[in-house]
Amino acid sequence: MSEEINFRLADPADAQKVLVLLKRLQSETDTFLVDSNLDELTPEMEAKQIGLINQSYRNLMALAVLDDQPVGIVTVDGLGANDGEVGIAVLSAYQGYTLGTNLLELAIDWAKTYSQLATLKLAVFKDNAAAVHLYQKLGFNQTGTESRNDRIILKMSLPVKK
C-alpha cells in the first residue's frame, strides 16, 4: 500500500465517520461484535461519547485514517477497577498491511504509559487465526475459553502495569 495511514486518537469531529466505519465493519464480518445498536446512535451521541473517552484514563478510541477516512479502529473499555477490554477491527480491504498490529501496539503503549489499567483483556473467536496470532505475538496469553453459537471464544489478557 503506497498511501500513508495515520494513527491517532478519535476526535468528537470524527463521530459520523466512526459510525460509518463501525457499520461497514459489522457488515463485513461475523468476528466483529458491537455492544450497542448502531442504528440508534446519532453522530451527536457518538461525538459526546468520544469526548468522554478522551477525558478518561480507562478508555481509549484510536483510528487508522487514510485520506481523512477511518479504515481501522481500536478501543479500550474500562472494566472494573483495573482491567480494560480491547476491541480492534480493520476494513477487509486494508487487512494484511500491519494496521491491526499498529493499532494494537498503540493501545498497549497507551495502557502502559497513560492509563490507570493494570491488565488488557480481550475475547477472540478461536477460528480467527490471524487475530489470535497477532494477540499472541504482542504478548497476550490465553486465560480461558467459552462457547457461543457453536464457536469457541478464547479469553486472553496482557498485564500492562506491575
C-alpha beads as a LAMMPS data file, in Angstrom:
LAMMPS data file: protein, C-alpha beads

162 atoms
161 bonds

1 atom types
1 bond types

-500.0 500.0 xlo xhi
-500.0 500.0 ylo yhi
-500.0 500.0 zlo zhi

Masses

1 110.0

Atoms # bond

1 1 1 0.000 0.000 0.000
2 1 1 1.597 3.280 -1.076
3 1 1 -0.846 5.644 0.620
4 1 1 0.049 6.934 4.074
5 1 1 -2.021 5.767 7.011
6 1 1 -2.125 7.997 10.081
7 1 1 -2.783 6.626 13.556
8 1 1 -4.422 8.979 16.028
9 1 1 -6.922 9.339 18.823
10 1 1 -10.508 9.722 17.704
11 1 1 -11.918 13.236 17.975
12 1 1 -15.571 14.196 18.502
13 1 1 -15.500 15.636 14.960
14 1 1 -14.922 12.051 13.712
15 1 1 -18.256 10.821 15.103
16 1 1 -20.131 10.411 11.803
17 1 1 -17.146 8.724 10.135
18 1 1 -16.686 6.381 13.116
19 1 1 -20.335 5.300 12.899
20 1 1 -19.962 4.638 9.159
21 1 1 -16.775 2.630 9.821
22 1 1 -18.436 0.549 12.555
23 1 1 -21.421 -0.249 10.320
24 1 1 -19.109 -1.300 7.474
25 1 1 -17.049 -3.471 9.801
26 1 1 -20.168 -5.100 11.218
27 1 1 -21.415 -5.921 7.713
28 1 1 -18.055 -7.304 6.526
29 1 1 -17.506 -9.987 9.138
30 1 1 -19.083 -12.003 11.909
31 1 1 -15.969 -11.713 14.093
32 1 1 -16.576 -8.038 14.924
33 1 1 -19.227 -7.507 17.560
34 1 1 -20.562 -4.137 18.703
35 1 1 -22.430 -3.924 22.004
36 1 1 -24.829 -1.169 21.036
37 1 1 -27.338 -0.953 18.222
38 1 1 -25.530 1.286 15.754
39 1 1 -28.767 2.339 14.072
40 1 1 -29.875 4.002 17.312
41 1 1 -26.711 6.088 17.703
42 1 1 -26.670 9.600 16.287
43 1 1 -23.484 11.453 15.363
44 1 1 -24.182 13.810 18.266
45 1 1 -24.384 10.902 20.712
46 1 1 -21.176 9.389 19.328
47 1 1 -19.379 12.761 19.471
48 1 1 -20.316 13.119 23.135
49 1 1 -19.084 9.573 23.837
50 1 1 -15.760 10.223 22.079
51 1 1 -15.330 13.403 24.121
52 1 1 -15.865 11.459 27.347
53 1 1 -13.458 8.729 26.219
54 1 1 -10.772 11.340 25.539
55 1 1 -11.060 12.620 29.114
56 1 1 -10.663 9.159 30.634
57 1 1 -7.620 7.256 31.854
58 1 1 -9.512 3.954 31.486
59 1 1 -10.956 4.235 27.955
60 1 1 -9.434 4.729 24.517
61 1 1 -10.596 5.097 20.929
62 1 1 -7.933 5.410 18.241
63 1 1 -8.180 5.262 14.471
64 1 1 -6.164 4.284 11.434
65 1 1 -7.003 7.023 8.922
66 1 1 -6.436 7.206 5.164
67 1 1 -7.315 10.467 3.390
68 1 1 -9.418 11.605 6.383
69 1 1 -11.421 8.339 6.320
70 1 1 -11.070 5.820 9.166
71 1 1 -10.147 2.341 7.911
72 1 1 -9.418 0.741 11.290
73 1 1 -10.214 1.236 14.953
74 1 1 -9.011 0.120 18.364
75 1 1 -10.911 0.692 21.566
76 1 1 -10.248 0.003 25.213
77 1 1 -13.242 -0.013 27.540
78 1 1 -12.551 0.105 31.249
79 1 1 -13.886 -2.927 33.126
80 1 1 -13.958 -2.820 36.895
81 1 1 -11.139 -1.025 38.655
82 1 1 -8.069 -2.411 36.873
83 1 1 -8.997 -4.075 33.577
84 1 1 -9.693 -2.788 30.090
85 1 1 -11.291 -4.731 27.238
86 1 1 -9.629 -4.316 23.843
87 1 1 -11.577 -4.269 20.601
88 1 1 -9.854 -3.940 17.240
89 1 1 -11.004 -4.091 13.632
90 1 1 -9.693 -3.124 10.198
91 1 1 -11.718 -2.946 6.983
92 1 1 -11.089 -6.051 4.877
93 1 1 -9.532 -4.063 2.017
94 1 1 -6.808 -2.854 4.391
95 1 1 -6.028 -6.093 6.200
96 1 1 -2.578 -7.596 5.753
97 1 1 -0.761 -4.247 5.910
98 1 1 0.046 -4.361 9.671
99 1 1 -2.671 -1.820 10.526
100 1 1 -4.061 -4.150 13.201
101 1 1 -0.601 -4.587 14.692
102 1 1 -0.016 -0.842 14.736
103 1 1 -3.415 -0.154 16.319
104 1 1 -2.880 -2.789 18.989
105 1 1 0.641 -1.523 19.735
106 1 1 -0.830 1.973 20.122
107 1 1 -3.396 0.654 22.624
108 1 1 -0.748 -1.274 24.585
109 1 1 1.534 1.774 24.701
110 1 1 -1.371 3.954 25.868
111 1 1 -2.264 1.392 28.557
112 1 1 1.321 1.190 29.835
113 1 1 2.047 4.906 29.659
114 1 1 -1.169 6.822 30.325
115 1 1 -3.910 4.579 31.608
116 1 1 -4.834 3.577 35.122
117 1 1 -5.324 -0.012 33.939
118 1 1 -3.273 -2.998 35.113
119 1 1 -4.467 -5.539 32.538
120 1 1 -5.802 -5.529 28.988
121 1 1 -8.278 -8.300 28.199
122 1 1 -9.987 -9.450 25.040
123 1 1 -12.134 -12.174 23.571
124 1 1 -11.489 -13.584 20.097
125 1 1 -13.047 -16.384 18.093
126 1 1 -10.603 -19.303 18.076
127 1 1 -11.052 -19.724 14.304
128 1 1 -9.879 -16.139 13.682
129 1 1 -6.308 -17.363 13.274
130 1 1 -4.820 -14.042 12.133
131 1 1 -6.177 -12.198 15.185
132 1 1 -5.126 -14.953 17.606
133 1 1 -1.621 -14.882 16.115
134 1 1 -1.443 -11.081 16.446
135 1 1 -2.527 -11.138 20.082
136 1 1 -0.046 -13.876 20.964
137 1 1 2.755 -12.091 19.084
138 1 1 2.160 -8.963 21.182
139 1 1 2.194 -10.869 24.471
140 1 1 -1.428 -11.758 25.216
141 1 1 -1.905 -15.115 26.934
142 1 1 -4.968 -17.328 26.896
143 1 1 -6.825 -17.273 30.218
144 1 1 -9.917 -19.327 29.349
145 1 1 -12.497 -20.303 26.758
146 1 1 -16.237 -20.142 26.287
147 1 1 -18.665 -21.292 23.651
148 1 1 -21.070 -19.037 21.765
149 1 1 -23.333 -20.305 18.982
150 1 1 -21.186 -23.413 18.415
151 1 1 -17.995 -21.335 18.179
152 1 1 -15.133 -21.290 20.657
153 1 1 -14.079 -17.936 22.068
154 1 1 -10.615 -17.542 23.567
155 1 1 -10.247 -15.199 26.531
156 1 1 -6.838 -13.521 26.572
157 1 1 -5.045 -10.964 28.753
158 1 1 -1.890 -8.883 28.919
159 1 1 -0.541 -7.294 32.107
160 1 1 0.436 -3.679 31.401
161 1 1 1.407 -2.496 34.880
162 1 1 3.349 -4.194 37.648

Bonds

1 1 1 2
2 1 2 3
3 1 3 4
4 1 4 5
5 1 5 6
6 1 6 7
7 1 7 8
8 1 8 9
9 1 9 10
10 1 10 11
11 1 11 12
12 1 12 13
13 1 13 14
14 1 14 15
15 1 15 16
16 1 16 17
17 1 17 18
18 1 18 19
19 1 19 20
20 1 20 21
21 1 21 22
22 1 22 23
23 1 23 24
24 1 24 25
25 1 25 26
26 1 26 27
27 1 27 28
28 1 28 29
29 1 29 30
30 1 30 31
31 1 31 32
32 1 32 33
33 1 33 34
34 1 34 35
35 1 35 36
36 1 36 37
37 1 37 38
38 1 38 39
39 1 39 40
40 1 40 41
41 1 41 42
42 1 42 43
43 1 43 44
44 1 44 45
45 1 45 46
46 1 46 47
47 1 47 48
48 1 48 49
49 1 49 50
50 1 50 51
51 1 51 52
52 1 52 53
53 1 53 54
54 1 54 55
55 1 55 56
56 1 56 57
57 1 57 58
58 1 58 59
59 1 59 60
60 1 60 61
61 1 61 62
62 1 62 63
63 1 63 64
64 1 64 65
65 1 65 66
66 1 66 67
67 1 67 68
68 1 68 69
69 1 69 70
70 1 70 71
71 1 71 72
72 1 72 73
73 1 73 74
74 1 74 75
75 1 75 76
76 1 76 77
77 1 77 78
78 1 78 79
79 1 79 80
80 1 80 81
81 1 81 82
82 1 82 83
83 1 83 84
84 1 84 85
85 1 85 86
86 1 86 87
87 1 87 88
88 1 88 89
89 1 89 90
90 1 90 91
91 1 91 92
92 1 92 93
93 1 93 94
94 1 94 95
95 1 95 96
96 1 96 97
97 1 97 98
98 1 98 99
99 1 99 100
100 1 100 101
101 1 101 102
102 1 102 103
103 1 103 104
104 1 104 105
105 1 105 106
106 1 106 107
107 1 107 108
108 1 108 109
109 1 109 110
110 1 110 111
111 1 111 112
112 1 112 113
113 1 113 114
114 1 114 115
115 1 115 116
116 1 116 117
117 1 117 118
118 1 118 119
119 1 119 120
120 1 120 121
121 1 121 122
122 1 122 123
123 1 123 124
124 1 124 125
125 1 125 126
126 1 126 127
127 1 127 128
128 1 128 129
129 1 129 130
130 1 130 131
131 1 131 132
132 1 132 133
133 1 133 134
134 1 134 135
135 1 135 136
136 1 136 137
137 1 137 138
138 1 138 139
139 1 139 140
140 1 140 141
141 1 141 142
142 1 142 143
143 1 143 144
144 1 144 145
145 1 145 146
146 1 146 147
147 1 147 148
148 1 148 149
149 1 149 150
150 1 150 151
151 1 151 152
152 1 152 153
153 1 153 154
154 1 154 155
155 1 155 156
156 1 156 157
157 1 157 158
158 1 158 159
159 1 159 160
160 1 160 161
161 1 161 162
